[in-house]
Amino acid sequence: MRGFLRTTLIFLLTAFLGETVVAPLIDIKGIAPDFSVIALIILSLSAGPVSGTIGGFAVGLIQDLTQPALLGLRALCKCGVGFGVGTLRGRLVHGVPVVEATMIALAVLAHDLVFLLFQSRLIDESFLMPLLTRSVPVAIYSGLVGVPLLRLVELLGLLNPEE
Amino acid sequence: MFGRGFNLALRGDVITLAVCVILSVVLMSLPEGTRILVADRLAMVLTSPYWKTRNFGDDVLKTGQENAWLKSRVAELELLAAAGERMQRDSDRLAGPAVTPGFEGDLVPCEVVMRQGNRFATMLKVRSLMPVDWEPWLPVISQSGYLGRVKTIINEREAWVELMVSPDFALGVEMDRTALLGVLRPRGNTFAVEMVGRDEDVRPGDLIITSGIAEVRDGEDGAEARQLTPRGFPVGVVKSVSSPTDKIFKEIVAEPAASFTHNVTVFVVLPWRDSSQAGETAGGR
């Protein structure tokens, strides 16, 4: 129970403080790490697919509230990411920064891919340009920033590779 | 057994995912008007408390600064009004226009961040709301009156101010009613106005203002001497007056106009000639 509370707290802090405080500070020409996805990966890796799915849905829904035209879309993308990472957690090689950075970058890309795919249909937005000019840099940046955060969470004893 | 457990866990995961996906798709497939309404209702519960708290915090922080600017503006206007009245009085007693009527300059609001007192000086550390091209000896006032002068400059935003309660402090003052000149010095918990002749007209309750006369200092690098403390800042009120028979000067005890123990916002007085520079460095208001 205590582990669950700690994991939830870390998840909320990373997502909330990351998006509202840290991201604007380390923003490079409008490109900032996607802390909500990083937080979701932390939650999914430490608590499993059920928590990852619910957490992803909740965070995505909160983000959707700022863009009512796309209500439900981020929730859908993020619950998918949470489920995917949570399901794969037992098959990942833990402690290898390259693996972790790639996993975070791929998660961000997968999220944005689905998001842009739906968004381009729903409100006639372009798909390829934002994917290449926004999502890829954000994915790389998120991978770089996410690895130290995962290390930190591991140090706190919230990631248990044995599970 | 392993397979059964695995399947059960997988079923739970899949059910959770399915529920979340269905909810998301339902939300996405709502008519646009309903979607906006739902988002609005959800936002009232989920995000509105955060934004309300954050906006309130921002407002509180900004209120402090806005208050400081308003106070500085009010103080400026009050000083200008007093200078106007003084000019009229000087004119009536044929003292003008050789005597400057008073305040001409720019008030820069600063917040008091630290207070330090020792037996040699009582100092305030002030932080300006904007970069200031300040220099030592610039007068510092509060809304109620003269406080002291800039002593040590830390950087373009911070400086130490020596208060007039410091033991070695002396200030050229004037009786506002009669234009008599004197020198004000701290005496324990009160102040004394010295160098006022025993036969002069001074009464308890007379307002004491800065004279701007006894404080002419050389500028930096041999620049011409100039007056740093303008005439007209309220310094205090005469508390008691006596004329001892064995002395040629009156003994005048004064009470300060400003509080030296509680200050939140103070104003550094920049000379008029520096106002344009101050505007440049400060970026205006």
Boltz contact constraints between the chains, C-beta under 6 A:
constraints:
  - contact:
      token1: [A, 49]
      token2: [B, 13]
      max_distance: 6.0
  - contact:
      token1: [A, 50]
      token2: [B, 13]
      max_distance: 6.0
  - contact:
      token1: [A, 50]
      token2: [B, 16]
      max_distance: 6.0
  - contact:
      token1: [A, 53]
      token2: [B, 16]
      max_distance: 6.0
  - contact:
      token1: [A, 53]
      token2: [B, 17]
      max_distance: 6.0
  - contact:
      token1: [A, 53]
      token2: [B, 20]
      max_distance: 6.0
  - contact:
      token1: [A, 57]
      token2: [B, 20]
      max_distance: 6.0
  - contact:
      token1: [A, 62]
      token2: [B, 46]
      max_distance: 6.0
  - contact:
      token1: [A, 65]
      token2: [B, 39]
      max_distance: 6.0
  - contact:
      token1: [A, 65]
      token2: [B, 42]
      max_distance: 6.0
  - contact:
      token1: [A, 65]
      token2: [B, 43]
      max_distance: 6.0
  - contact:
      token1: [A, 65]
      token2: [B, 47]
      max_distance: 6.0
  - contact:
      token1: [A, 68]
      token2: [B, 35]
      max_distance: 6.0
  - contact:
      token1: [A, 68]
      token2: [B, 36]
      max_distance: 6.0
  - contact:
      token1: [A, 68]
      token2: [B, 39]
      max_distance: 6.0
  - contact:
      token1: [A, 71]
      token2: [B, 27]
      max_distance: 6.0
  - contact:
      token1: [A, 71]
      token2: [B, 35]
      max_distance: 6.0
  - contact:
      token1: [A, 71]
      token2: [B, 39]
      max_distance: 6.0
  - contact:
      token1: [A, 72]
      token2: [B, 24]
      max_distance: 6.0
  - contact:
      token1: [A, 72]
      token2: [B, 27]
      max_distance: 6.0
  - contact:
      token1: [A, 72]
      token2: [B, 28]
      max_distance: 6.0
  - contact:
      token1: [A, 73]
      token2: [B, 28]
      max_distance: 6.0
  - contact:
      token1: [A, 75]
      token2: [B, 24]
      max_distance: 6.0
  - contact:
      token1: [A, 76]
      token2: [B, 24]
      max_distance: 6.0
  - contact:
      token1: [A, 79]
      token2: [B, 20]
      max_distance: 6.0
  - contact:
      token1: [A, 83]
      token2: [B, 17]
      max_distance: 6.0
